[in-house]
């Protein structure tokens, strides 16, 4: 239940602090709240699973019909698996940045019904302070971590493309 039920007209699910708690409990988004090594382990597991799936597909479909080198198949599989990781990181970044924007903002846009009759609510001072503290000390470190991992993954992706082009 919302702490600010009496003074906040926003529906429970649309309150920024509740959106933060909901995102934090989501399976995919909860990975990014853990420390960097645990998060990287989960991304590596996803990478390996996607690499294995693409290898199986390549063995049964592509390898029978075309004469591609094994090295090129490995490059293609790693590029695809890295691209999947990029999409996951983009999704995580967009979700957390949306919640951060709503937590740091002094006004919150919301809809009471599904009739697109959006309204603005100006946060009271205690709510604004609490939301900003949560945004600055809980969400911003997650976004910084996602940016660093995304930069590393993008460099890895560019290196893979370069190697694929160079060795062809």
C-alpha positions in Angstrom: 0.0 0.0 0.0 1.2 3.5 -0.8 2.6 5.6 2.0 1.1 8.7 0.5 -2.4 7.5 -0.3 -4.2 10.4 1.3 -2.1 13.2 -0.3 -1.2 11.6 -3.7 -4.0 11.4 -6.3 -1.8 9.2 -8.6 -3.0 5.5 -9.0 -0.8 3.1 -7.0 0.9 1.5 -10.0 1.8 4.9 -11.5 3.5 6.4 -8.5 7.2 6.7 -9.2 8.4 5.1 -6.0 6.1 2.1 -6.6 7.3 1.9 -10.2 10.8 1.7 -8.8 9.8 -1.1 -6.4 8.0 -3.0 -9.1 11.0 -2.7 -11.5 13.3 -3.8 -8.7 11.2 -7.0 -8.2 11.0 -7.9 -11.9 13.3 -10.8 -12.8 15.3 -9.2 -15.6 15.6 -5.8 -13.9 16.5 -7.3 -10.5 19.7 -8.7 -12.2 21.0 -5.2 -12.7 20.5 -4.3 -9.0 23.0 -6.9 -8.0 26.8 -6.3 -7.9 28.6 -6.1 -11.2 30.2 -9.6 -11.1 26.8 -11.3 -10.5 25.2 -9.3 -13.3 28.0 -10.1 -15.7 27.8 -13.8 -14.9 24.1 -13.7 -15.9 24.9 -11.9 -19.1 27.6 -14.4 -19.9 25.2 -17.2 -19.3 22.7 -15.6 -21.7 25.5 -15.1 -24.2 26.5 -18.8 -24.0 23.0 -20.0 -24.3 22.4 -17.8 -27.4 25.7 -18.9 -28.8 24.8 -22.6 -28.4 21.3 -22.1 -29.9 22.8 -20.3 -32.9 25.4 -23.0 -33.3 22.7 -25.7 -33.4 20.7 -23.7 -35.9 23.8 -23.2 -38.0 24.7 -26.8 -37.9 21.3 -28.1 -39.0 20.3 -25.4 -41.4 23.1 -23.3 -42.7 25.9 -25.8 -42.7 24.0 -28.3 -44.9 23.0 -25.8 -47.5 26.1 -23.6 -47.8 29.8 -24.1 -47.6 30.8 -21.6 -45.0 34.0 -21.9 -42.9 33.7 -22.9 -39.3 35.5 -19.7 -38.3 32.9 -17.6 -40.1 30.1 -19.5 -38.4 31.7 -18.9 -35.0 32.0 -15.2 -35.8 28.4 -15.0 -36.9 27.2 -16.8 -33.7 29.2 -14.6 -31.4 28.0 -11.4 -33.2 24.3 -12.6 -32.9 24.7 -13.5 -29.2 26.4 -10.1 -28.5 23.6 -8.3 -30.3 21.1 -10.1 -28.0 23.0 -8.9 -25.0 23.0 -5.3 -26.5 19.2 -5.5 -26.8 18.9 -6.7 -23.2 21.1 -3.8 -22.0 19.1 -1.3 -24.0 15.9 -2.6 -22.5 17.3 -2.4 -18.9 18.7 1.1 -19.5 15.4 2.4 -20.9 13.4 1.0 -18.0 15.6 2.4 -15.3 16.1 5.8 -17.0 12.3 6.1 -17.3 11.9 5.4 -13.5 14.8 7.8 -12.7 13.2 10.6 -14.8 9.9 10.2 -12.9 11.7 10.0 -9.5 13.7 13.1 -10.1 10.9 15.2 -11.6 9.0 17.6 -9.4 5.8 16.9 -11.4 4.4 13.6 -12.4 2.2 12.9 -15.4 -0.5 10.3 -14.7 -3.8 8.9 -16.0 -6.7 8.0 -13.7 -8.5 6.0 -16.4 -7.7 4.7 -19.8 -9.3 7.6 -21.6 -6.1 9.5 -22.2 -7.1 12.3 -19.8 -3.6 12.8 -18.4 -3.0 15.1 -15.5 0.0 16.6 -13.8 0.6 16.3 -10.1 3.1 18.5 -8.3 4.9 16.5 -5.7 4.9 17.7 -2.1 8.3 18.5 -0.6 8.7 15.3 1.5 7.7 13.1 -1.4 10.0 15.0 -3.7 12.9 14.6 -1.3 12.3 10.9 -0.8 11.9 10.3 -4.5 15.1 12.2 -5.4 17.1 10.4 -2.7 15.9 7.0 -4.1 16.7 8.2 -7.6 20.2 9.5 -6.8 21.4 6.8 -4.5 19.6 3.7 -5.8 18.8 4.2 -9.5 21.7 6.3 -10.7 24.4 3.7 -9.8 22.4 1.1 -11.7 22.3 3.3 -14.8 26.0 4.1 -14.5 26.8 0.3 -14.3 24.6 -0.4 -17.3 26.3 2.4 -19.3 29.8 0.9 -18.5 28.7 -2.6 -19.4 27.0 -1.4 -22.6 30.2 0.5 -23.6 32.3 -2.7 -23.0 29.8 -4.8 -24.9 29.6 -2.3 -27.8 33.4 -2.3 -28.1 33.3 -6.1 -28.1 30.7 -6.1 -30.8 32.7 -3.7 -33.0 35.8 -5.9 -32.5 33.8 -8.9 -33.6 32.6 -7.1 -36.7 36.1 -6.0 -37.5 37.5 -9.5 -37.1 34.7 -11.0 -39.2 35.5 -8.5 -42.0 39.2 -8.7 -41.6 39.4 -12.5 -41.8 37.0 -12.9 -44.7 
